[in-house]
């Protein structure tokens, strides 16, 4: 019986002291004949018992710590769960709003291009000189947004789902999600057997914090 309830170092030292001879024999075991085989088998049995003994002592010493850790984690969990659910809902709302802004900006740009094409077509008959539309006319969607507390940055990314592995090109297989994601990031989003949709990932930075 090891009287080291609250001293892990003492427990280890006492176990090592008890098994000092065994530890020396374990350094360079050799088996070349039957007596050495029997000796190695005895050492194996002893070593496995020593491992079991040490594991039981370790668990005895760490059990109160594990119980204390679990109790603290359980105390924090409801509060953290509420925060994480809120972050998820905020993230979804911001992503949807940002995606809508991008969609509206793109629709406005295409409308301007269509209007310019129509004016150019009319000018062929009238001889009017049409100035090209400035790209600044279309409102640019900022990638970062500042608030009193800090800044939120929006980064374009993609949701990728393999819907039919048999259709995925061989050079992207097992299918390999790493290879597929690299191809999507290169600008190729039309991949057989893969459903790719755009999303926006936001990062936050608190004012005064790096």
N, C-alpha and C positions, 0 to 999 in steps of 0.2 A: 504493500500500500504506500503510495507516494503522497506525503503530506505537503503538497505544494498547490493548494487550492487557488491561490491568487498570484502565483509567481511562475509564469511560463518558462522563464530562463532556468529557474531552479528545476522545474519538471524535466526539461530537456537534458540538463546536465546529469540528473539522477538516472534517467533512462539510459543515457550514454555510458554512465558508470556501470550500470547493471549489465550492459551488453558489450563491455569493452573487448572481451576476448572474441566474441562473435564478430565484431566490427573488424578486428585485425585479420581474422580468417577470411573475411569477405573481400579483402583488398585484391588478392590475386588467386582466385580459386583455380585448381588444376585437377583434372580427372583423366588419369591414364590407365587405371586398373580398377579391379572390383572393390578393394578396400577404400580407395579414394572416391569411388562412386558412392559407397555407403556414407562416407564422411560428408560428401557434398549434399547428399539427400538430407542428412541430419541438419546440416547448415541451412539448407533451403527451408526446412520445417521451422527451424528456430528463427530465421530471418523473417518469415511470413508472420510468425506469432509476434515478433517484436514490432513489426509494422502495425499489426492489429492493435497491439497494446498502446503504441504511440498515437494512433488515430483516435482511439477511445479517449485518451488523455487530452488530446487536442480538442476534441469535440466537447469534453467536459469543461474545458477552460473557455471555449468560445461560445458555448450555448447561451450564457447570460448576455453576452455582447450581441448575439444574433437576435435574441428576444427583445433587447433594448432597441436595436436598430429597427426591427419590425414595428415596435410600438410607436417609435418616432415617425416612421414612414406612414403608418396608418393615420397619425394625427394630421400630417400635412396633406394627405391624399385628397380629401374633399375640397380643400382650398385650391390645390393645384389643378384638380379636375375642372373646377369652375373656370379658372383662368385659361386652361388649355381649350376648353369648349368655346369660350369667348374669343380666343385668338383664332380658332378655326372659323367661326362665324364671321369675324371681322375680315379675315383673309379672303374668304369666299366673296363677301360683298365688295371688297376693294378690287379683287381680280375681275369680277363681273363688270364693275363700273369702268375700270381701265380698259377692258376689252371692248366695251361699248364705245368709249371715246375713240379708240383706234379704228373701230369699224366705221364710225361716223366721219372721221377725218378722211379715211380712204374713199368713202362714198362721195364726199365733197370734192376730193381731188379728181375722181373719175368724172364727176359732173362738170367740173371746170374744163377738163380735157375735151369732153364731148361738146361743150359750148364753143371752145376754141376751134374745134374741127369744123363745126357748123359755120362759124364766121369765116374761116378760111375758104370753105366751099363757096360761100356767097361772094367773097372778094374776088373770086376768079371771074365773075361776071361784071362786077363794079370797078375792079382795078384798085380797090381800097387796100392800103398797106396795113396788115394786121401785126401788131406787136405781140410777141410771145408772152404768155401768162407767166408771171413770177411765181416761183415755187412758194414764196413766202405768203401768197394769198391763202393757201391751205394752212389752217392752224396746226402747228406742230404739237404733238402730245409730249409733255415733259417726262423724262425718264426718272426724275427725282422730284419729290415734293417735300417742302420744308414746313414744319409746324413749330409751335412754341417749345415743344419738348425735344425736338430733334428732326430727323429726316427719314423718309421712306423712299427706297429706290426700287424701281420695277425693272426686272430683267426678263427678256423674252425666253421662253423655253417651250418644250413640247411634251404632251402626254403621248406615250407610245404603247400600243397594245398589239400583241401578236394574235391575230384572229384565225389565221390558217398557216401553220408551220410548213405545210407541204408546198405552199406557193412562194415562200421566201427564197430569194436568189441564193444559190449554193455558196457564193462567196460571203454570205452573211449568216451561214449556219454554223451552229447547232439547231436552232437560230441563236445567234450571239447578240444579246441586247447591247453589249458594248459597241460592237461593230455597227449595229443598226442605229444607235444613238449618234455615233460619229458621222454616219452618212446623212442623217437628218440634219445635224448641225452644219454640214457642208452645204446645205440648201436643197438637198434631194429629199422631198417628203412623200413622193408618190412611189411607194415600195409595195410590190405584190405581197399579199398576205399580212400586211401590217397596217393598222389604223393609226394615223398620226393626226393629232389635233394640237393647235397652238394654245399655250397658256402663259400667264405672267407670274413670275415668282418675285415676291417683295422681300427686301431686307430692310431692317430698321437699325437706326443708330441714335442713341440717347445723346442729347446735347451735352457736350463736355466730356463724353466718353469716346475712346477709340475702339 
